[in-house]
Amino acid sequence: MTALRTLGIALVILLAGLGVASAQSWQPLQHQPSFQASTALLLTDGTIMVHQIGSQKWWRLTPDASGSYVNGTWSTLASLPSGYSPLYYASAVLPDGRVIVEGGEYNFGQAAWTNLGAIYDPIANTWQSVSPPSGWSTIGDAQSVVLRNGLFMLANCCTTQAAILNPTTLAWIPKGTGKVDENDEEGWTLLPDGTVLTVDTNNPSDLTHAEKFIPSSATWISAGSTIVKLPDTNADNSGSHELGPAVLRPDGTVFATGGTPHTSVYHPPAIPTDPGTWIPGPDFPGTLDIADGPASLLPSGNVLCAASPGIFNRPTHFFEFDGTSLTEVPKTPNANSKTSYEGRMLLLPTGEVLFTDGSSDVEIYTAAGSADSSWAPVIVRVPARIRAGGSYIIKGKQLNGLSQAVAYGDDASAATNYPLVRITNQATGHVFFARTHDPSSMAVAPGTRVSTHFDVPAGIESGLSDLVVVANGIASDAVTVQVR
């Protein structure tokens, strides 16, 4: 039965691939970076912040006047504080628009599991060091999440500890009791009910166990069994313990991958404190898995992911998961010489996916399909007249999108569940992004009412313009505004 099931899955993947692979494509940037590009983060002004792998240096990719990232240009940003040069770390864009980077499995190329951290102010273009939570000697390649209330939660890679950052004082508050196993190699996924899902990787007594963090009680509870084993962990606690990304889809389910060829799909419960249920998903063909690797939600609701054979072997293969099956899609030019853990994905406001692999080749993926109209942000109220350099409030529904959209597990995090305001001049077609900040919620639940501040750029063109809110690559219907 196992052999027949494997053959059947392989045939499904092959036949599906023949039908749609030609509809997907990769395109290199017209202006490739002069550095080796790694983790990328989408800033709230529509630009991309990219880390030069393993260094202190960061760069900015700015789209061209038509909003194209393929034709974007590079500029330098401030470097990290002295003594801090991480590789494999936690990161996030905070609600106020700042960027936080915490920990690192390596520092200046040396294994360290460092407890260093820093926060970046994109307006001042400066970094500020952040002290670790009290008593933590390690953070390392930790996972992190911005909770529904906008607070940043961070794991200690090597214990069961977690802490929440006060963004004003940059002080940490210990949070989270009842975690069954240590956090090492696990990832966190924000759910529509505000809870946080993880799959255990260090729990040899139950190799299929999952857990949820309940913010209201600051406790971890069981999230049931994944049925199939996802982490590369054995009953004697041997193995790499590696896991893959877990991505929340618009239908409310979570597609979870791991260091085995298996996948599993989580169905959240109606009551947050109930465990929920898991249904095994399709296996990757052969020995492919995602023992560390990237995934991104697409506007169509599919999940793009990168898999490779065994633990850290080459080459990389790319697949789309549509809720039922896996379809292999075209590879990047470097795929044959890369393994999945080297890749990073970032969902762009255009609906495309930016892909970096630690080299100076950055590719952009264009997918087939389109978003369901019910997934789009909805603008309820925005001023009819705005002026260059002005600051305003926009109100609407599901302005954060319906998912964090971008996942890796540990080692890298670049969620995009926050609103962007894009303004297109009707006469010239030129695109401008207004910097957003301080949304009333970071929730990913359908229909959530959200307001956010947006600052109109000083250099914007005047005249009638189309204003939209973009979340996870999906734009709202346009509202006409007069720019003065």
Salt bridges, closest charged atoms under 4 A:
ASP45 OD2 - ARG60 NH1 3.57
ASP96 OD2 - ARG98 NE 2.78
ASP181 OD1 - LYS179 NZ 2.62
GLU186 OE1 - LYS179 NZ 2.88
ASP200 OD1 - LYS179 NZ 3.65
ASP200 OD2 - HIS209 ND1 2.69
GLU211 OE2 - LYS179 NZ 3.12
ASP251 OD2 - ARG249 NH1 3.08
ASP283 OD2 - ARG5 NH1 3.54
ASP283 OD1 - HIS262 ND1 2.98
GLU328 OE2 - HIS317 ND1 2.63
GLU342 OE2 - LYS338 NZ 3.51
ASP438 OD2 - HIS437 ND1 2.79
ASP455 OD2 - ARG435 NH1 3.54
ASP455 OD2 - HIS437 NE2 3.12
GLU461 OE2 - HIS430 ND1 2.67
